[in-house]
Amino acid sequence: MIIYKSDVQGFKNAVDNNAIVSDIEKGFNEKFGRKVNNNEKRSWNNSLRFMETALRKAELPGDCGVLVEYNIPSTSKRIDFIVTGHNDKDEANFVIIELKQWESAQSTEKEELVATFLGGAIRDVPHPSYQAYSYKKYITDMNEAVYTKNIQSYSCAYLHNYNIREPEPLLSPQYSEIIEDTPIFFSRDVNRLEAFMKKYVGKGRGKEILYQIENGKIKPSKKFVEYITSMFQGNQVYTLLDEQQVAYANIIEHAMNGDSKKTIIINGGPGTGKSVVAMNAFVRLLNEDMNIQFVAPNASFKEALITSLSGERKYTKKRLNAIFSGSGRFYDALDDEFDMLIVDEAHRLKGKGTYMYKGESQVDDVIRSSKRNVFFVDDFQRIRPNDEGTVEKIMEIASNYNSEVIKIDLIAQFRCAGAEGFLNWIEHTLGLSDTANFDGWDQKTFEFKLVDDPNHLKELIDHKNEQGFKARMLAGYAWNWTSEKEGNSNAEIHDIIIDEYNFSMPWNSRNNSYSWAVDPDKADQIGCIHTSQGLEFDYIGVIIGNDLKYDPVSMEVHGSYDNYKDAAGKKGLKAKPDELTNYIKNIYRVLLSRGMKGCYVFCQDQNLRDYFESRLLMNQGNL
């Protein structure tokens, strides 16, 4: 989406006439339908005057193209400045320039991250060179006009208010590789910036290049598809077994054949391999020259998936974000814009009124905007009233669009043999299913322990991590979560407190909660439903708080409105105790099913602990 487009001469005139901010603001209002805040306008006024000076001193031809605040298609990201033109060899080029008003920053040990003061606090953010580089890679990977017409891309960062220090943190050795690709220019480096731009676009004639960038179809390049495919080759994690192959083959068959609109629903519980099928189908269809996206409503799940795929490949995560998407961005997509959308964890798709979501229904968004769509769903993993991705809802909206519905069930478990029996036991014990096979499981194949002290629970998980297993602590939302404004950006505050056991631990980091599951440095933080759903660990330790209790008189497990602290999760449910209880039970079903080798549990409610103990003794008696 273009917010401001001109040539160099027009841009310089707009700056000279103090019209540039109002011109951009007009474009912003027209495209986004909202006002621009004063801080952003001040930023434009400041940075773009520096850019006008650099363009003028570089003596770039007036017919070089200029884009300001270019909204990268299918994302919420905006590129500060792009200048287009030809070089001495008559090659078509564009240069991305990331503009910063920073005056200081610190290096970090985290890959391509620096720390600077933003929004009232010191925050970890991408290195400016990496930010510009990632935008460049997105356009070259995804803009069909750019990669088919051989338009070359270059990138840099310009920190026009930044006086360099000795030593300069932003030039630390860990950033040398990215800076070599995408140089960073400070306040004293304006002559170097001018030379950089002149080298690549100094012969002008940039308007046609602007047109190509603006109108290029968003579709993965063959080179990018080959790069993605290489990540899967030989990776046993993504090998299909038994009915997973059946589901996969059905997706490919219906995706590749016929012209009618189709909606495929893959229904399966934890451990049935929904994500394995989803990823295999995604990669196969990428190779069929399709305009396709992998949609993950849960941001933590998406982050873990990308991290798992990228492995040790440097700079890969940002590139993968071009085709791995959240679920909130399709509200304004064109009808049938995509050949295929594959939605994993579809039960977490949201309805109207969800925070930051601008549409009416994410299920509707997906079906409307794609010719074919696949939903991987488990109705028992809905955890909030605004989670609308049920089989029933998907079928209803598919009918509205005359989309043929194909339903496929995944039933068999592909974890260790004991895990399947444990999951059946959990569902029956929580009262979620009366028909499950709940006779028990072999403790030799899946380890389950009830502990009477949360400190012991932590010791068990710490020991598993020391042994080299992937283990994490989890808890239900029975404790408040202190906000960043109150000094809790990086798990500084221990919110989960159980006084009678002298136990306290923090929730997962707010600053970067999405990486909690994959960052070994965050093993001393307790994860929640939002950072663990869709993920798997070797061992998990679950604290069941007072939001879930057992009544020995009625002999029922029930939720507690007062002890359940998720305001969004219990909104409108005060007078609906059964519905609230189902959501809380679903949460604990998810948490308790994250372990592939074992699960340890502490119940804060003594009655619930006794009830679990009695059920466990019954299980052992059945073996």
C-alpha positions as CSV (number, residue, x, y, z in Angstrom):
1,M,0.0,0.0,0.0
2,I,1.4,3.4,-1.1
3,I,1.0,6.2,1.4
4,Y,3.1,8.8,-0.4
5,K,4.6,8.5,-3.9
6,S,6.5,11.1,-6.0
7,D,9.7,11.7,-7.8
8,V,12.8,13.2,-6.2
9,Q,12.0,16.7,-7.6
10,G,8.4,16.6,-6.3
11,F,9.6,15.3,-2.9
12,K,12.2,18.1,-2.5
13,N,9.5,20.7,-3.5
14,A,7.1,19.3,-0.9
15,V,9.8,19.6,1.8
16,D,10.8,23.1,0.7
17,N,7.2,24.2,0.8
18,N,6.5,22.7,4.2
19,A,3.9,20.5,2.6
20,I,5.4,17.0,3.0
21,V,3.8,16.2,6.3
22,S,0.4,17.2,5.2
23,D,0.8,15.3,2.0
24,I,1.7,12.1,3.8
25,E,-1.0,12.6,6.4
26,K,-3.6,12.9,3.6
27,G,-2.4,9.7,2.1
28,F,-2.4,8.0,5.5
29,N,-6.0,9.1,6.3
30,E,-7.2,7.9,2.9
31,K,-5.5,4.5,3.1
32,F,-5.9,3.7,6.8
33,G,-9.0,5.7,7.7
34,R,-7.6,7.2,10.9
35,K,-5.7,10.2,12.1
36,V,-1.9,10.4,12.6
37,N,-0.7,11.2,16.1
38,N,1.5,14.3,16.7
39,N,4.6,12.3,17.5
40,E,4.5,10.6,14.2
41,K,4.0,13.9,12.3
42,R,7.0,15.4,14.2
43,S,9.0,12.3,13.3
44,W,8.2,12.8,9.6
45,N,9.0,16.5,9.7
46,N,12.3,15.9,11.3
47,S,13.6,12.8,9.4
48,L,12.4,13.8,6.0
49,R,14.2,17.1,6.1
50,F,17.4,15.2,6.6
51,M,16.5,13.0,3.7
52,E,15.8,16.0,1.4
53,T,19.2,17.3,2.3
54,A,20.9,14.0,1.5
55,L,19.0,13.7,-1.9
56,R,19.9,17.2,-2.9
57,K,23.6,16.9,-2.0
58,A,23.7,13.5,-3.8
59,E,22.5,15.4,-6.9
60,L,20.1,12.6,-7.7
61,P,18.1,13.2,-10.9
62,G,14.6,14.6,-10.4
63,D,13.0,11.6,-12.0
64,C,14.2,9.1,-9.4
65,G,11.2,7.6,-7.7
66,V,10.3,8.2,-4.0
67,L,8.1,6.2,-1.7
68,V,7.5,7.3,1.9
69,E,5.9,5.1,4.5
70,Y,5.4,2.2,2.1
71,N,3.1,-0.3,3.8
72,I,4.5,-3.8,3.0
73,P,1.6,-5.8,1.5
74,S,0.0,-8.4,3.8
75,T,1.8,-7.0,6.8
76,S,1.4,-4.1,9.2
77,K,5.0,-3.0,8.6
78,R,5.9,0.3,6.9
79,I,9.2,1.1,5.2
80,D,10.3,4.7,6.0
81,F,11.8,5.6,2.7
82,I,12.5,4.0,-0.7
83,V,14.3,5.7,-3.7
84,T,14.3,4.1,-7.1
85,G,16.3,4.5,-10.3
86,H,19.1,3.1,-12.5
87,N,22.8,2.7,-12.0
88,D,25.8,3.3,-14.4
89,K,25.1,-0.2,-15.9
90,D,21.5,0.8,-16.6
91,E,20.3,-1.7,-14.1
92,A,16.9,-1.1,-12.3
93,N,17.4,-0.7,-8.6
94,F,15.7,0.5,-5.4
95,V,17.2,1.5,-2.1
96,I,15.4,1.0,1.3
97,I,16.4,3.5,3.9
98,E,15.4,2.9,7.5
99,L,15.2,6.3,9.4
100,K,15.8,6.6,13.1
101,Q,15.8,9.6,15.4
102,W,17.7,7.7,18.1
103,E,20.4,9.5,20.0
104,S,21.8,6.4,21.8
105,A,21.6,2.6,22.0
106,Q,23.2,-0.3,23.6
107,S,24.3,-3.6,22.2
108,T,22.9,-6.9,23.4
109,E,23.9,-10.6,23.2
110,K,20.7,-11.5,21.5
111,E,20.8,-12.1,17.8
112,E,20.5,-8.8,15.8
113,L,18.8,-7.0,18.7
114,V,19.9,-3.7,20.4
115,A,18.4,-1.9,23.4
116,T,17.2,1.7,23.2
117,F,14.7,4.0,24.9
118,L,11.2,3.6,23.4
119,G,7.7,4.2,24.7
120,G,8.9,5.2,28.2
121,A,11.3,2.2,28.7
122,I,14.5,0.6,27.6
123,R,13.4,-2.1,25.1
124,D,15.0,-4.7,22.9
125,V,14.4,-3.9,19.2
126,P,16.0,-5.1,15.9
127,H,19.3,-3.5,14.9
128,P,18.4,-0.7,12.4
129,S,20.4,-2.5,9.7
130,Y,18.6,-5.7,10.3
131,Q,15.3,-4.0,10.1
132,A,16.1,-2.5,6.7
133,Y,17.5,-5.9,5.6
134,S,14.4,-7.8,6.6
135,Y,12.2,-5.4,4.6
136,K,14.4,-5.8,1.6
137,K,14.3,-9.6,1.8
138,Y,10.5,-9.6,2.1
139,I,10.1,-7.6,-1.1
140,T,12.7,-9.6,-3.1
141,D,11.1,-12.9,-1.8
142,M,7.5,-12.0,-2.3
143,N,7.0,-9.3,-4.9
144,E,6.6,-11.0,-8.3
145,A,7.5,-7.9,-10.3
146,V,10.7,-7.4,-8.4
147,Y,12.0,-11.0,-8.8
148,T,10.8,-11.6,-12.4
149,K,11.9,-8.3,-13.8
150,N,15.3,-8.5,-12.1
151,I,14.9,-5.3,-10.1
152,Q,17.8,-5.2,-7.6
153,S,17.4,-4.2,-4.0
154,Y,19.7,-2.5,-1.6
155,S,19.2,-1.3,2.0
156,C,20.7,0.9,4.7
157,A,19.9,2.7,7.9
158,Y,20.3,6.4,8.6
159,L,20.4,7.6,12.2
160,H,20.6,11.3,11.5
161,N,20.5,12.5,15.2
162,Y,23.0,9.9,16.4
163,N,26.5,11.0,17.4
164,I,28.8,8.0,17.2
165,R,30.7,6.9,20.3
166,E,34.0,5.1,20.8
167,P,33.5,2.3,20.9
168,E,30.1,2.4,19.2
169,P,27.6,-0.2,20.5
170,L,25.7,-0.4,17.2
171,L,29.0,-1.3,15.4
172,S,29.8,-4.1,17.8
173,P,31.4,-7.2,16.2
174,Q,28.2,-9.3,16.6
175,Y,26.5,-7.0,14.1
176,S,29.3,-6.9,11.5
177,E,27.7,-9.3,9.1
178,I,24.4,-7.5,8.8
179,I,26.1,-4.1,8.6
180,E,28.3,-5.4,5.7
181,D,25.1,-6.2,3.8
182,T,23.1,-3.2,5.1
183,P,25.3,-0.3,6.2
184,I,24.4,2.0,9.0
185,F,25.0,5.8,8.6
186,F,25.2,8.1,11.6
187,S,24.8,11.9,11.8
188,R,28.3,12.5,10.6
189,D,28.0,10.0,7.7
190,V,25.7,12.0,5.4
191,N,28.3,12.0,2.6
192,R,28.5,8.2,2.7
193,L,24.8,8.0,2.5
194,E,24.8,10.3,-0.5
195,A,27.4,8.1,-2.2
196,F,25.5,4.9,-1.4
197,M,22.3,6.2,-3.0
198,K,24.1,7.7,-6.0
199,K,25.9,4.4,-6.7
200,Y,22.6,2.5,-7.2
201,V,20.0,5.0,-8.5
202,G,22.2,7.9,-9.7
203,K,21.1,7.7,-13.3
204,G,17.4,8.3,-12.5
205,R,14.4,7.0,-14.4
206,G,12.8,5.5,-11.3
207,K,9.0,6.1,-11.9
208,E,8.5,2.8,-13.8
209,I,10.3,1.0,-11.0
210,L,7.9,2.6,-8.5
211,Y,5.0,1.3,-10.7
212,Q,6.4,-2.3,-10.7
213,I,6.9,-2.3,-6.9
214,E,3.4,-0.9,-6.3
215,N,1.6,-3.3,-8.7
216,G,3.7,-6.5,-8.2
217,K,1.7,-9.5,-7.2
218,I,2.5,-10.8,-3.7
219,K,3.6,-14.4,-4.3
220,P,6.7,-16.4,-3.1
221,S,9.5,-16.5,-5.6
222,K,10.8,-19.9,-6.8
223,K,14.1,-19.3,-5.1
224,F,12.3,-18.6,-1.8
225,V,10.2,-21.7,-2.1
226,E,13.3,-23.8,-2.7
227,Y,14.8,-22.3,0.4
228,I,11.8,-23.1,2.5
229,T,11.6,-26.7,1.1
230,S,15.2,-27.3,2.0
231,M,14.3,-26.9,5.7
232,F,12.0,-29.9,5.6
233,Q,14.2,-32.3,3.7
234,G,15.4,-35.0,6.0
235,N,13.6,-33.6,9.0
236,Q,12.0,-36.5,10.8
237,V,9.8,-34.3,12.8
238,Y,7.6,-33.7,9.7
239,T,7.4,-37.3,8.6
240,L,3.7,-38.4,8.0
241,L,2.4,-41.6,9.6
242,D,-0.7,-43.6,8.9
243,E,-3.9,-41.4,8.9
244,Q,-1.7,-38.3,8.8
245,Q,-0.8,-39.3,5.3
246,V,-4.5,-39.8,4.5
247,A,-5.4,-36.3,5.7
248,Y,-2.4,-34.9,3.8
249,A,-3.3,-36.7,0.6
250,N,-6.9,-35.4,0.8
251,I,-5.8,-31.8,1.3
252,I,-3.5,-32.0,-1.8
253,E,-6.2,-33.7,-3.9
254,H,-8.8,-31.1,-3.1
255,A,-6.4,-28.2,-3.4
256,M,-5.1,-29.2,-6.8
257,N,-8.2,-30.3,-8.6
258,G,-11.4,-28.5,-9.6
259,D,-12.3,-24.8,-9.8
260,S,-14.9,-24.6,-7.1
261,K,-14.3,-23.0,-3.7
262,K,-13.5,-25.6,-1.0
263,T,-13.1,-25.6,2.8
264,I,-11.3,-28.6,4.3
265,I,-11.7,-29.2,8.1
266,I,-9.2,-31.5,9.8
267,N,-10.5,-32.3,13.3
268,G,-8.2,-33.9,15.9
269,G,-7.2,-33.7,19.5
270,P,-3.7,-33.2,21.1
271,G,-1.0,-35.5,19.7
272,T,-2.8,-36.5,16.5
273,G,-0.3,-34.6,14.3
274,K,-2.4,-31.7,13.1
275,S,0.6,-29.4,12.8
276,V,2.7,-32.1,11.0
277,V,0.0,-32.5,8.4
278,A,-0.4,-28.8,8.1
279,M,3.3,-28.1,7.5
280,N,3.7,-30.9,4.9
281,A,0.6,-29.7,3.0
282,F,1.9,-26.1,3.1
283,V,5.3,-26.9,1.7
284,R,3.9,-29.2,-1.0
285,L,1.5,-26.5,-2.2
286,L,4.2,-23.8,-2.0
287,N,6.0,-25.8,-4.6
288,E,2.9,-25.8,-6.8
289,D,3.3,-22.1,-7.5
290,M,0.4,-21.1,-5.3
291,N,-0.1,-17.9,-3.5
292,I,-0.4,-19.4,0.0
293,Q,0.0,-18.5,3.6
294,F,0.3,-20.5,6.8
295,V,-2.0,-18.9,9.4
296,A,-1.3,-19.3,13.1
297,P,-3.7,-17.4,15.5
298,N,-1.5,-18.1,18.4
299,A,1.6,-15.8,18.2
300,S,3.7,-18.0,20.5
301,F,3.0,-21.1,18.4
302,K,4.0,-19.2,15.3
303,E,7.2,-18.0,16.8
304,A,8.1,-21.5,18.0
305,L,7.3,-23.0,14.6
306,I,9.5,-20.4,12.8
307,T,12.3,-21.0,15.3
308,S,12.1,-24.7,14.8
309,L,12.3,-24.4,11.1
310,S,15.0,-21.8,10.9
311,G,17.4,-23.7,13.2
312,E,20.8,-22.2,12.9
313,R,20.1,-20.5,9.6
314,K,20.9,-16.8,10.2
315,Y,18.4,-14.1,9.3
316,T,15.8,-16.8,8.4
317,K,13.1,-15.9,11.0
318,K,12.1,-12.6,9.5
319,R,12.0,-14.1,6.0
320,L,9.6,-16.8,7.2
321,N,7.3,-14.1,8.5
322,A,6.5,-13.3,4.9
323,I,4.5,-16.6,4.6
324,F,3.7,-17.4,8.2
325,S,0.9,-15.1,9.3
326,G,-1.2,-14.2,12.3
327,S,-5.0,-14.4,11.8
328,G,-6.0,-10.8,12.2
329,R,-4.7,-9.4,8.9
330,F,-7.2,-10.8,6.4
331,Y,-10.1,-8.6,7.3
332,D,-9.4,-6.2,4.4
333,A,-8.0,-8.8,1.9
334,L,-9.7,-9.1,-1.5
335,D,-12.1,-11.9,-2.2
336,D,-10.2,-15.0,-3.3
337,E,-7.0,-13.1,-3.1
338,F,-5.1,-16.2,-2.0
339,D,-5.0,-19.6,-3.7
340,M,-4.8,-21.3,-0.3
341,L,-4.8,-20.4,3.4
342,I,-3.9,-23.1,5.9
343,V,-5.0,-22.4,9.4
344,D,-3.4,-24.3,12.3
345,E,-4.9,-24.1,15.8
346,A,-8.1,-22.7,14.1
347,H,-10.1,-23.0,17.3
348,R,-8.3,-19.8,18.4
349,L,-9.7,-17.7,15.5
350,K,-11.4,-14.6,16.9
351,G,-14.7,-12.8,16.5
352,K,-15.6,-9.1,16.6
353,G,-14.4,-7.0,19.5
354,T,-11.1,-8.9,20.0
355,Y,-8.2,-6.7,21.0
356,M,-6.4,-5.2,17.9
357,Y,-8.7,-7.1,15.5
358,K,-10.5,-4.8,13.1
359,G,-12.9,-7.2,11.4
360,E,-16.1,-9.1,12.2
361,S,-15.0,-12.7,12.0
362,Q,-11.7,-14.3,11.3
363,V,-13.3,-17.5,10.1
364,D,-15.2,-15.4,7.6
365,D,-12.0,-13.5,6.6
366,V,-10.2,-16.7,5.8
367,I,-12.9,-18.3,3.8
368,R,-13.8,-15.2,1.9
369,S,-10.2,-14.3,1.0
370,S,-9.1,-17.7,-0.3
371,K,-10.2,-20.0,-3.1
372,R,-9.3,-23.0,-0.9
373,N,-8.8,-23.1,2.9
374,V,-7.9,-25.7,5.4
375,F,-8.8,-25.5,9.1
376,F,-7.0,-27.7,11.7
377,V,-9.3,-27.6,14.7
378,D,-10.0,-29.1,18.1
379,D,-13.3,-27.8,19.7
380,F,-12.0,-28.7,23.1
381,Q,-9.2,-26.2,22.9
382,R,-11.4,-23.1,22.8
383,I,-10.5,-21.2,25.9
384,R,-12.4,-17.8,25.6
385,P,-15.9,-16.8,24.5
386,N,-14.4,-14.9,21.5
387,D,-12.7,-18.1,20.2
388,E,-15.0,-18.8,17.3
389,G,-13.2,-21.4,15.3
390,T,-15.5,-24.4,15.9
391,V,-16.4,-27.0,13.3
392,E,-19.9,-25.8,13.3
393,K,-19.0,-22.1,12.7
394,I,-16.6,-23.0,9.9
395,M,-19.2,-25.1,8.2
396,E,-21.8,-22.3,8.6
397,I,-19.6,-19.6,7.0
398,A,-18.4,-22.0,4.3
399,S,-22.1,-22.5,3.3
400,N,-22.6,-18.7,3.1
401,Y,-19.8,-18.6,0.4
402,N,-21.0,-21.8,-1.4
403,S,-17.7,-23.4,-0.4
404,E,-17.7,-27.2,-0.6
405,V,-16.9,-28.7,2.9
406,I,-14.6,-31.7,3.3
407,K,-14.3,-33.1,6.8
408,I,-11.4,-35.4,7.9
409,D,-10.9,-36.7,11.4
410,L,-7.5,-37.4,13.0
411,I,-7.9,-39.8,15.8
412,A,-4.8,-41.9,16.4
413,Q,-2.2,-40.6,18.8
414,F,1.4,-40.3,17.6
415,R,3.0,-39.6,20.9
416,C,4.3,-42.4,23.1
417,A,1.7,-45.1,23.8
418,G,1.2,-44.0,27.4
419,A,0.3,-40.5,26.4
420,E,-2.9,-41.5,24.7
421,G,-4.2,-43.3,27.7
422,F,-3.2,-40.3,29.9
423,L,-5.1,-37.9,27.7
424,N,-8.2,-40.1,27.9
425,W,-7.8,-40.2,31.7
426,I,-7.5,-36.4,31.9
427,E,-10.6,-35.9,29.8
428,H,-12.6,-38.2,31.9
429,T,-11.2,-37.0,35.2
430,L,-12.0,-33.4,34.3
431,G,-15.5,-34.3,33.2
432,L,-14.9,-33.3,29.6
433,S,-15.8,-36.7,28.1
434,D,-17.8,-39.6,29.5
435,T,-17.0,-41.9,26.6
436,A,-13.2,-41.8,26.7
437,N,-11.2,-44.9,27.4
438,F,-10.2,-44.0,30.9
439,D,-8.9,-47.4,32.2
440,G,-5.5,-45.9,32.6
441,W,-2.0,-46.1,31.0
442,D,1.3,-47.7,31.5
443,Q,3.4,-45.5,33.8
444,K,6.5,-46.9,32.3
445,T,5.7,-45.2,28.9
446,F,4.3,-42.0,30.3
447,E,5.3,-40.6,33.7
448,F,2.6,-38.8,35.8
449,K,3.1,-37.6,39.3
450,L,0.9,-35.7,41.7
451,V,3.0,-33.6,44.1
452,D,2.0,-31.9,47.3
453,D,4.4,-29.0,47.1
454,P,4.9,-26.6,44.2
455,N,8.6,-26.3,45.1
456,H,8.9,-30.1,44.5
457,L,7.2,-29.6,41.2
458,K,9.9,-27.0,40.2
459,E,12.7,-29.3,41.4
460,L,11.4,-32.1,39.1
461,I,11.2,-29.8,36.1
462,D,14.7,-28.3,36.8
463,H,16.1,-31.8,37.0
464,K,14.6,-32.8,33.6
465,N,16.2,-29.6,32.1
466,E,19.5,-30.5,33.6
467,Q,19.2,-34.0,32.0
468,G,18.9,-32.3,28.6
469,F,15.1,-32.7,28.2
470,K,12.9,-29.9,27.1
471,A,10.8,-29.1,30.2
472,R,8.7,-26.2,31.3
473,M,6.4,-25.0,34.2
474,L,2.8,-24.1,33.3
475,A,-0.1,-22.7,35.3
476,G,-3.7,-21.8,34.8
477,Y,-4.7,-18.1,35.0
478,A,-5.4,-18.1,38.7
479,W,-3.0,-15.2,39.5
480,N,-2.8,-11.7,38.2
481,W,-0.1,-10.7,35.7
482,T,1.6,-7.4,36.6
483,S,1.9,-5.0,33.7
484,E,4.9,-3.6,32.0
485,K,4.0,-0.1,33.3
486,E,4.4,-1.5,36.8
487,G,7.9,-2.7,36.1
488,N,7.3,-6.2,34.8
489,S,8.6,-6.1,31.3
490,N,10.9,-9.1,31.6
491,A,9.5,-11.3,34.4
492,E,10.9,-9.2,37.2
493,I,7.9,-9.6,39.4
494,H,6.9,-13.0,41.0
495,D,3.1,-13.0,40.4
496,I,2.5,-16.6,41.1
497,I,2.6,-16.8,44.9
498,I,1.5,-19.7,47.1
499,D,2.2,-18.4,50.6
500,E,1.6,-21.6,52.5
501,Y,4.4,-23.2,50.6
502,N,6.7,-20.2,50.5
503,F,6.6,-20.5,46.7
504,S,6.8,-17.8,44.1
505,M,7.7,-17.5,40.4
506,P,7.1,-15.0,37.6
507,W,4.8,-15.4,34.6
508,N,6.6,-15.6,31.3
509,S,8.3,-12.4,30.1
510,R,6.0,-9.8,28.7
511,N,8.9,-8.2,26.7
512,N,9.2,-11.3,24.5
513,S,6.6,-13.8,25.6
514,Y,6.5,-15.4,22.1
515,S,10.0,-17.0,22.6
516,W,9.3,-18.3,26.1
517,A,8.9,-21.9,24.8
518,V,12.1,-22.0,22.9
519,D,14.5,-19.8,24.9
520,P,16.4,-21.8,27.5
521,D,17.0,-18.6,29.5
522,K,13.3,-18.4,30.2
523,A,13.0,-21.9,31.8
524,D,12.6,-20.2,35.2
525,Q,9.4,-18.5,34.1
526,I,6.0,-20.1,34.2
527,G,4.2,-20.3,30.9
528,C,0.4,-19.8,30.4
529,I,-2.1,-21.1,28.0
530,H,-1.3,-18.4,25.4
531,T,2.4,-19.2,25.3
532,S,2.1,-23.0,25.3
533,Q,-1.0,-23.9,23.2
534,G,0.0,-25.8,20.1
535,L,3.4,-26.6,21.5
536,E,5.0,-29.7,22.9
537,F,7.6,-30.4,25.5
538,D,9.2,-33.6,26.9
539,Y,8.0,-32.9,30.4
540,I,5.7,-30.3,31.9
541,G,5.0,-29.3,35.5
542,V,1.4,-27.9,35.8
543,I,0.1,-25.8,38.7
544,I,-3.7,-26.0,38.9
545,G,-4.7,-22.9,40.7
546,N,-7.9,-22.2,42.7
547,D,-9.7,-21.3,39.4
548,L,-10.5,-25.1,39.2
549,K,-11.9,-26.9,42.2
550,Y,-13.6,-30.1,43.2
551,D,-16.9,-30.3,45.2
552,P,-17.0,-33.6,47.1
553,V,-20.7,-33.2,47.7
554,S,-21.8,-32.8,44.1
555,M,-18.8,-34.8,43.0
556,E,-18.1,-32.3,40.2
557,V,-15.0,-30.4,39.0
558,H,-16.0,-26.7,38.6
559,G,-14.5,-23.3,37.7
560,S,-14.3,-20.4,40.1
561,Y,-15.2,-17.0,38.6
562,D,-13.5,-15.0,41.4
563,N,-10.2,-17.0,41.2
564,Y,-10.0,-17.0,37.4
565,K,-8.0,-13.8,36.6
566,D,-8.4,-13.6,32.8
567,A,-10.7,-10.6,32.4
568,A,-11.2,-11.3,28.7
569,G,-11.7,-15.0,29.3
570,K,-14.5,-14.6,31.8
571,K,-16.2,-11.5,30.3
572,G,-20.0,-12.0,30.3
573,L,-19.7,-15.4,32.1
574,K,-20.5,-14.4,35.7
575,A,-24.0,-15.7,35.4
576,K,-22.9,-18.7,33.2
577,P,-21.0,-21.0,35.6
578,D,-21.2,-24.0,33.3
579,E,-19.8,-22.2,30.3
580,L,-17.0,-20.7,32.4
581,T,-16.2,-24.1,33.8
582,N,-15.9,-25.6,30.3
583,Y,-13.5,-22.9,29.2
584,I,-11.3,-23.4,32.4
585,K,-11.4,-27.2,31.9
586,N,-10.3,-26.7,28.3
587,I,-7.4,-24.6,29.4
588,Y,-6.2,-27.3,31.8
589,R,-6.8,-30.0,29.2
590,V,-4.4,-28.1,27.0
591,L,-1.8,-27.5,29.7
592,L,-1.9,-31.1,30.9
593,S,-1.5,-32.4,27.4
594,R,1.7,-30.5,26.5
595,G,4.1,-33.2,27.7
596,M,5.2,-36.1,25.5
597,K,7.0,-38.1,28.0
598,G,5.6,-37.0,31.3
599,C,3.5,-34.6,33.4
600,Y,3.8,-33.5,37.0
601,V,0.9,-31.7,38.7
602,F,0.3,-29.6,41.8
603,C,-3.3,-28.8,42.7
604,Q,-3.8,-25.8,44.9
605,D,-7.3,-26.9,45.9
606,Q,-7.0,-29.8,48.4
607,N,-10.3,-31.4,47.4
608,L,-9.1,-31.4,43.7
609,R,-5.8,-32.9,44.8
610,D,-7.6,-35.7,46.7
611,Y,-9.9,-36.3,43.8
612,F,-7.0,-36.6,41.4
613,E,-5.2,-38.9,43.8
614,S,-8.3,-41.2,44.0
615,R,-8.5,-41.3,40.2
616,L,-4.8,-42.1,40.0
617,L,-5.1,-44.9,42.5
618,M,-8.0,-46.3,40.4
619,N,-5.8,-46.1,37.3
620,Q,-3.0,-48.0,39.0
621,G,-5.5,-50.6,40.2
622,N,-6.6,-51.2,36.6
623,L,-3.1,-52.1,35.4
